[in-house]
Amino acid sequence: MSEIQTLQELLEKAQQRDIEASKEILRRISDKMYFVTRLYIASHEEARSVEQAGLKKVFARLKEVTNPEWFESWVSEIVRKEAISRILPLTESTTSSNLYTEADEIPNHMAILPETTEGKKYQVLEMMDKLSTGARAALALHLYDGLSIEESAKLLMSTPQSVMSWITEAKDTLMNKGFNLGTLIVLMEKLNPVSNRALVQKMHDDIALKSVEDDVLSSVFAQPVTPVPTPSFPDLPSTAGNTVEMPVVKDDNEDTMSSLPVTPSEAKAPQDSATQVLKKKLFDDDDEEVDDYEEEDSRGGNKIVLGLIIILLLMLVAGLGWIVVDKFGGGIDLGSIFGSKKDTTSIVASSDETQEATPTPEVTPEPTPEAQDNGEVEVVIESLNIRSGAGTDFAVVGTAYRGDKYTVVSIQQTNDYTWYQIGDNQWIADVNNQYITYRK
């Protein structure tokens, strides 16, 4: 089965509120959508919030998707618009727009680029985080999405002259910070090729064509018809009211994406997994976009609540009965039936026998293995996860930051990472010396 066929199958299931299919779709797109939001927003925490708000709208409008080929482009547009709406209105740039021409948009193909996609994303965000909000938004629309100056101005609710000023400001700032605009252009093209941009236009053409077809068909079949009586069927057993809780899905790229640049005030902030958006917000009762899902469940939910109330009342009546029997019938020990700690304590206290306390055995802690000198590692990125084992499926137990040095206890190699043990149940990962420096 091809990738498009697999996605088509997942979309059909997700449109029927299949949680596992929705979870798999979210796993495929969440990392890319976080990068899209970070192009416009410097704050890691705010970018996560914008991403979750955008993905919530995506799943609420999932039935609009008719072609899986342009699904990711459709999602990117929704998330991008959510990010832009969060930063508007923008502060105008004071830089002269006459200093930027098409000659400035020459790709630097001689630049040495990171080999991995995550490395390229890290380098792009390192440059973008040097810019003002208006400059990074104009540069993202023009270089990453390939929009014209006029198209970018319309999305930013500004003028073409302002967009030119922001891009000029971005070029000057990058040059002053020791970066090259031509290198950024090459990185943008690697992460979002021209073929992907063409797919966005195809998506809009498909949607426009479908709209025209719907208009034509609606006029053809607009003749009045005699309604056919609907046969009645017995009510089926209701499954409504059962709360579906979306499990948290672990992203395979969490270790690398978590190391993308963040501001100093956010460096040690915990990173919420983007895949929790379905659990937290997708089927939120208060959201107008998904209220139609909840209306059909209300009747069955009321029945379950009524049943629970009846059970609790029966239990209360039974408890009162036991108390009456114990008080007037004599001899029934409620403490022995319900295991009440209070009753047991009072019986022991009134007894003439003295019960000797059983000494608590001392537990001898197992000795921690002594660290072997297998060299030293130093973290060279902003932040990096520390896990309890050599693999991304192990839990995160801490965070290492730029400049932190550790003595290596042991080294393990997996398909994707080289793992260094820096303590008892403490491991950090590396790919081609991009995240840490290892010295023997």
C-alpha positions as CSV (number, residue, x, y, z in Angstrom):
1,M,0.0,0.0,0.0
2,S,1.4,3.4,-1.0
3,E,1.8,6.3,1.4
4,I,-1.1,8.2,-0.2
5,Q,-3.4,5.1,0.1
6,T,-2.3,4.7,3.8
7,L,-3.1,8.4,4.5
8,Q,-6.4,8.1,2.7
9,E,-7.4,5.2,4.9
10,L,-6.3,7.0,8.0
11,L,-8.3,10.1,7.0
12,E,-11.5,8.1,6.4
13,K,-11.2,6.5,9.8
14,A,-10.4,9.8,11.6
15,Q,-13.4,11.4,9.9
16,Q,-15.5,8.7,11.7
17,R,-13.8,9.7,15.0
18,D,-11.4,6.8,15.2
19,I,-9.0,7.7,18.0
20,E,-6.1,5.5,16.8
21,A,-6.3,6.9,13.3
22,S,-6.4,10.4,14.6
23,K,-3.4,9.7,16.8
24,E,-1.4,8.4,13.9
25,I,-2.2,11.4,11.7
26,L,-1.2,13.7,14.6
27,R,2.1,11.8,15.0
28,R,2.9,12.3,11.3
29,I,2.3,16.1,11.2
30,S,2.8,17.6,14.7
31,D,6.6,18.0,14.4
32,K,6.4,19.7,11.0
33,M,3.6,22.0,12.2
34,Y,5.6,23.1,15.3
35,F,8.4,24.2,12.9
36,V,5.9,26.2,10.9
37,T,4.7,28.1,14.0
38,R,8.3,28.7,15.1
39,L,9.1,30.4,11.8
40,Y,6.7,33.2,13.0
41,I,6.9,33.0,16.8
42,A,10.1,33.2,18.8
43,S,8.7,31.9,22.1
44,H,8.7,28.1,22.3
45,E,5.8,28.0,24.8
46,E,3.6,30.3,22.6
47,A,4.5,28.4,19.5
48,R,3.3,25.2,21.1
49,S,0.0,26.9,22.1
50,V,-0.5,28.2,18.5
51,E,0.3,24.8,17.1
52,Q,-2.3,23.1,19.3
53,A,-4.9,25.7,18.5
54,G,-4.3,25.2,14.8
55,L,-4.4,21.4,15.0
56,K,-7.6,21.6,16.9
57,K,-9.2,23.4,14.0
58,V,-7.7,20.9,11.6
59,F,-9.4,17.9,13.3
60,A,-12.7,19.9,13.7
61,R,-12.7,20.5,9.9
62,L,-11.3,17.1,8.9
63,K,-14.3,16.2,6.8
64,E,-13.3,19.0,4.3
65,V,-10.4,16.9,3.1
66,T,-11.2,15.1,-0.1
67,N,-7.7,14.6,-1.5
68,P,-5.0,13.1,0.7
69,E,-2.3,14.3,-1.7
70,W,-2.6,17.9,-0.5
71,F,-3.6,17.1,3.1
72,E,-0.3,18.3,4.6
73,S,-0.4,21.5,2.6
74,W,-3.9,22.2,3.8
75,V,-2.8,21.6,7.4
76,S,0.2,23.9,7.0
77,E,-2.1,26.8,5.7
78,I,-4.4,26.4,8.7
79,V,-1.5,26.4,11.2
80,R,0.3,29.3,9.4
81,K,-2.9,31.5,9.5
82,E,-3.3,30.7,13.2
83,A,0.4,31.9,13.8
84,I,-0.1,35.0,11.7
85,S,-3.3,35.9,13.5
86,R,-1.4,35.6,16.8
87,I,1.3,38.2,15.8
88,L,-0.9,40.8,14.2
89,P,-0.9,43.8,14.1
90,L,2.8,44.2,13.3
91,T,5.1,47.1,14.0
92,E,6.2,48.9,10.9
93,S,9.9,48.8,9.9
94,T,11.9,52.0,9.6
95,T,14.4,50.5,7.1
96,S,14.4,51.8,3.6
97,S,12.8,49.3,1.1
98,N,15.1,50.5,-1.7
99,L,18.0,48.5,-0.3
100,Y,16.6,45.1,-1.2
101,T,16.4,43.8,-4.7
102,E,16.1,40.4,-6.5
103,A,19.9,40.2,-6.6
104,D,19.8,39.7,-2.9
105,E,17.9,36.4,-3.4
106,I,20.8,34.5,-4.8
107,P,21.1,31.0,-3.1
108,N,24.5,30.3,-1.6
109,H,25.0,26.7,-3.0
110,M,28.5,26.7,-1.6
111,A,27.3,26.8,2.0
112,I,28.0,23.8,4.2
113,L,24.6,22.6,5.4
114,P,23.7,20.1,8.2
115,E,23.0,16.6,6.8
116,T,19.8,15.9,8.8
117,T,16.4,17.6,8.4
118,E,16.4,18.5,12.1
119,G,19.8,20.1,11.8
120,K,18.6,22.2,8.9
121,K,15.5,23.3,11.0
122,Y,17.8,24.2,13.9
123,Q,20.0,26.4,11.7
124,V,17.0,28.2,10.1
125,L,15.4,29.0,13.5
126,E,18.8,30.1,14.9
127,M,18.8,32.8,12.1
128,M,15.1,33.6,12.4
129,D,15.3,34.2,16.1
130,K,17.7,37.1,15.5
131,L,14.9,39.0,13.6
132,S,12.0,41.2,14.7
133,T,8.4,39.7,14.4
134,G,7.6,41.6,11.2
135,A,10.9,40.7,9.6
136,R,10.7,37.0,10.3
137,A,7.0,36.9,9.2
138,A,7.8,38.6,5.9
139,L,10.9,36.4,5.3
140,A,9.0,33.2,6.1
141,L,6.2,34.0,3.7
142,H,8.5,35.1,0.9
143,L,11.3,32.6,1.2
144,Y,9.8,29.5,2.8
145,D,6.2,29.6,1.3
146,G,7.4,31.3,-1.9
147,L,4.7,34.0,-1.9
148,S,5.2,37.3,-3.8
149,I,5.6,40.6,-2.0
150,E,2.0,41.5,-2.8
151,E,0.6,38.1,-1.5
152,S,2.7,38.4,1.7
153,A,1.4,42.0,2.3
154,K,-2.2,40.8,2.0
155,L,-1.7,38.0,4.6
156,L,0.1,40.4,6.9
157,M,-2.6,43.1,6.5
158,S,0.1,45.6,5.4
159,T,1.5,47.1,2.2
160,P,4.1,45.8,-0.3
161,Q,6.4,48.7,0.8
162,S,6.2,47.5,4.4
163,V,7.0,43.9,3.4
164,M,10.1,45.1,1.4
165,S,11.2,47.1,4.4
166,W,10.9,44.1,6.7
167,I,12.9,41.9,4.3
168,T,15.6,44.6,4.0
169,E,15.7,44.8,7.8
170,A,16.1,41.0,7.9
171,K,18.9,41.0,5.4
172,D,20.8,43.7,7.3
173,T,20.3,42.1,10.7
174,L,21.5,38.7,9.5
175,M,24.6,40.3,8.0
176,N,25.4,42.1,11.2
177,K,25.0,38.9,13.2
178,G,27.4,37.0,10.9
179,F,24.8,35.1,8.9
180,N,24.3,34.9,5.1
181,L,20.9,35.4,3.5
182,G,21.9,33.1,0.6
183,T,22.5,30.3,3.0
184,L,19.0,30.8,4.6
185,I,17.5,30.7,1.1
186,V,19.1,27.3,0.4
187,L,17.9,25.9,3.8
188,M,14.4,27.2,3.1
189,E,14.3,25.5,-0.3
190,K,15.6,22.2,1.2
191,L,12.9,22.2,3.9
192,N,10.0,23.3,1.6
193,P,10.9,22.6,-2.1
194,V,9.2,24.3,-5.0
195,S,7.3,21.1,-5.7
196,N,5.6,21.4,-2.3
197,R,4.7,25.0,-3.1
198,A,3.2,23.9,-6.5
199,L,1.1,21.4,-4.5
200,V,-0.5,24.3,-2.6
201,Q,-1.7,25.8,-5.9
202,K,-3.0,22.4,-7.0
203,M,-4.9,22.2,-3.7
204,H,-6.6,25.5,-4.3
205,D,-7.5,24.5,-7.9
206,D,-9.0,21.2,-6.6
207,I,-11.1,23.0,-4.0
208,A,-12.2,25.6,-6.6
209,L,-13.1,22.9,-9.1
210,K,-15.1,21.0,-6.5
211,S,-17.0,24.1,-5.5
212,V,-18.0,24.7,-9.2
213,E,-19.1,21.1,-9.5
214,D,-21.2,21.4,-6.4
215,D,-22.9,24.5,-7.8
216,V,-23.6,22.8,-11.1
217,L,-25.1,19.7,-9.5
218,S,-27.1,21.7,-7.0
219,S,-28.8,23.5,-10.0
220,V,-29.4,20.2,-11.9
221,F,-31.0,18.4,-8.9
222,A,-32.9,21.4,-7.6
223,Q,-36.3,20.0,-8.9
224,P,-38.8,19.2,-6.2
225,V,-39.1,15.5,-5.3
226,T,-41.7,13.5,-3.5
227,P,-40.4,12.7,0.0
228,V,-40.0,8.9,0.7
229,P,-41.3,7.8,4.1
230,T,-38.4,6.7,6.3
231,P,-38.9,3.3,7.9
232,S,-38.7,3.2,11.6
233,F,-36.2,0.9,13.4
234,P,-35.9,-0.1,17.0
235,D,-33.5,1.9,19.1
236,L,-30.0,0.3,19.3
237,P,-28.2,0.0,22.7
238,S,-26.6,3.4,23.4
239,T,-22.8,3.6,23.8
240,A,-22.9,7.3,24.4
241,G,-21.5,8.8,27.5
242,N,-18.3,6.8,27.4
243,T,-15.5,9.2,27.8
244,V,-12.7,8.6,25.2
245,E,-9.3,9.6,26.6
246,M,-6.6,10.1,24.0
247,P,-3.4,8.5,25.1
248,V,-0.2,10.5,24.9
249,V,1.9,9.5,21.9
250,K,5.6,9.8,21.9
251,D,7.2,11.6,19.0
252,D,10.3,9.9,17.6
253,N,12.0,13.2,16.8
254,E,11.4,14.7,20.3
255,D,15.1,14.6,21.2
256,T,16.2,16.7,18.2
257,M,13.2,19.1,18.0
258,S,13.4,19.8,21.7
259,S,16.9,21.2,21.1
260,L,15.7,23.9,18.7
261,P,16.6,27.4,19.8
262,V,14.5,28.9,22.6
263,T,14.8,32.2,24.5
264,P,16.8,32.2,27.8
265,S,13.6,32.6,29.9
266,E,12.2,29.5,28.3
267,A,15.3,27.4,28.3
268,K,14.3,25.3,31.3
269,A,10.5,25.3,30.7
270,P,9.0,21.8,30.3
271,Q,8.1,21.0,26.8
272,D,4.5,19.7,26.5
273,S,4.1,17.0,23.8
274,A,2.2,18.4,20.9
275,T,0.4,15.1,20.5
276,Q,-1.6,15.9,23.7
277,V,-3.7,18.3,21.6
278,L,-6.3,15.7,20.9
279,K,-6.5,14.6,24.6
280,K,-6.8,18.2,25.8
281,K,-8.8,20.0,23.2
282,L,-10.0,18.0,20.1
283,F,-13.2,16.7,21.7
284,D,-13.6,19.6,24.2
285,D,-17.3,19.9,25.3
286,D,-17.0,23.7,25.4
287,D,-15.7,24.1,21.8
288,E,-18.3,25.3,19.3
289,E,-16.5,23.4,16.5
290,V,-17.0,20.0,18.0
291,D,-20.3,20.4,19.9
292,D,-22.1,18.4,17.2
293,Y,-20.1,15.3,18.3
294,E,-21.3,15.7,21.9
295,E,-25.0,16.3,21.3
296,E,-25.6,12.7,20.2
297,D,-24.0,11.4,23.4
298,S,-25.9,13.5,25.9
299,R,-28.9,11.1,26.3
300,G,-26.9,8.0,26.9
301,G,-24.6,9.9,29.3
302,N,-27.6,11.0,31.4
303,K,-28.8,7.4,31.7
304,I,-25.4,6.3,33.0
305,V,-25.3,9.2,35.5
306,L,-28.8,8.3,36.7
307,G,-27.7,4.6,37.2
308,L,-24.7,5.6,39.2
309,I,-26.9,7.8,41.5
310,I,-29.2,4.8,42.1
311,I,-26.3,2.6,43.0
312,L,-24.9,5.1,45.5
313,L,-28.3,5.5,47.1
314,L,-28.6,1.7,47.5
315,M,-25.1,1.5,49.1
316,L,-26.1,4.3,51.5
317,V,-29.3,2.5,52.5
318,A,-27.4,-0.8,53.0
319,G,-24.8,1.1,55.2
320,L,-27.5,2.6,57.4
321,G,-29.1,-0.9,57.7
322,W,-25.8,-2.3,59.1
323,I,-25.6,0.5,61.6
324,V,-29.1,-0.2,62.9
325,V,-28.5,-3.9,63.2
326,D,-25.2,-3.3,65.0
327,K,-26.7,-0.9,67.5
328,F,-29.9,-2.8,68.3
329,G,-29.2,-6.3,67.3
330,G,-25.8,-6.5,69.1
331,G,-22.7,-8.4,68.3
332,I,-21.9,-7.4,64.7
333,D,-18.4,-6.1,64.3
334,L,-18.5,-3.4,61.5
335,G,-14.8,-3.0,61.8
336,S,-14.1,-6.6,60.8
337,I,-16.5,-6.3,57.9
338,F,-15.3,-3.0,56.4
339,G,-11.7,-3.0,57.7
340,S,-12.1,0.3,59.6
341,K,-8.7,1.4,60.9
342,K,-10.4,3.5,63.6
343,D,-12.4,0.6,65.1
344,T,-9.4,-1.7,65.0
345,T,-7.3,0.8,66.9
346,S,-9.9,1.3,69.6
347,I,-10.1,-2.5,70.2
348,V,-6.4,-2.9,70.5
349,A,-6.1,0.1,72.9
350,S,-8.7,-1.4,75.3
351,S,-7.1,-4.8,75.3
352,D,-5.0,-5.9,78.4
353,E,-2.5,-7.7,76.2
354,T,0.5,-5.7,75.0
355,Q,1.4,-6.4,71.4
356,E,5.0,-6.2,70.6
357,A,5.9,-4.0,67.6
358,T,7.5,-5.9,64.8
359,P,10.9,-4.3,64.0
360,T,11.1,-3.0,60.4
361,P,13.9,-4.8,58.5
362,E,16.7,-2.6,57.3
363,V,17.1,-2.4,53.6
364,T,20.6,-2.4,52.4
365,P,20.8,-0.2,49.3
366,E,22.5,-1.7,46.3
367,P,25.8,0.0,45.6
368,T,25.8,2.3,42.6
369,P,28.2,1.1,39.9
370,E,31.3,3.2,39.8
371,A,31.6,5.4,36.7
372,Q,34.2,4.2,34.2
373,D,36.3,6.8,32.5
374,N,35.2,6.4,28.9
375,G,35.9,10.0,28.0
376,E,33.9,13.2,28.4
377,V,30.9,14.9,26.6
378,E,30.0,18.5,26.4
379,V,26.5,19.8,25.2
380,V,26.8,22.3,22.3
381,I,23.1,23.1,21.7
382,E,20.6,25.0,23.8
383,S,19.0,22.0,25.5
384,L,19.0,18.2,25.2
385,N,16.8,15.5,26.8
386,I,18.4,13.2,29.4
387,R,16.6,9.8,29.3
388,S,16.5,6.8,31.6
389,G,17.9,4.4,28.9
390,A,19.5,4.3,25.5
391,G,16.5,4.9,23.3
392,T,13.8,7.5,22.6
393,D,11.2,5.1,24.1
394,F,12.7,5.7,27.6
395,A,11.3,8.4,29.9
396,V,12.8,11.9,30.0
397,V,14.5,12.3,33.5
398,G,16.1,15.7,33.0
399,T,17.6,18.3,30.6
400,A,21.2,19.1,29.7
401,Y,22.1,22.6,28.6
402,R,24.8,24.2,26.4
403,G,28.2,24.0,28.1
404,D,27.3,21.1,30.5
405,K,30.0,18.5,30.7
406,Y,29.7,14.9,31.9
407,T,32.0,11.9,32.4
408,V,30.9,9.0,30.1
409,V,30.2,5.7,31.8
410,S,29.4,3.7,28.7
411,I,28.5,4.1,25.0
412,Q,25.8,2.4,23.0
413,Q,25.1,2.7,19.2
414,T,21.5,2.4,17.8
415,N,20.2,2.9,14.3
416,D,19.5,6.6,14.7
417,Y,21.7,7.8,17.6
418,T,24.9,7.3,19.6
419,W,23.9,7.1,23.3
420,Y,26.3,8.2,26.1
421,Q,25.6,7.1,29.7
422,I,26.4,10.0,32.0
423,G,25.1,8.5,35.2
424,D,22.9,5.9,36.8
425,N,19.9,5.6,34.4
426,Q,20.9,8.8,32.7
427,W,21.6,8.8,28.9
428,I,22.0,11.5,26.2
429,A,21.9,11.1,22.4
430,D,23.9,12.5,19.6
431,V,23.9,12.3,15.7
432,N,27.2,13.0,14.0
433,N,28.5,15.3,16.8
434,Q,25.6,17.8,16.1
435,Y,24.4,18.0,19.7
436,I,27.4,17.1,21.8
437,T,31.2,17.0,21.6
438,Y,32.8,13.8,22.7
439,R,36.4,13.7,23.9
440,K,38.3,10.5,24.8
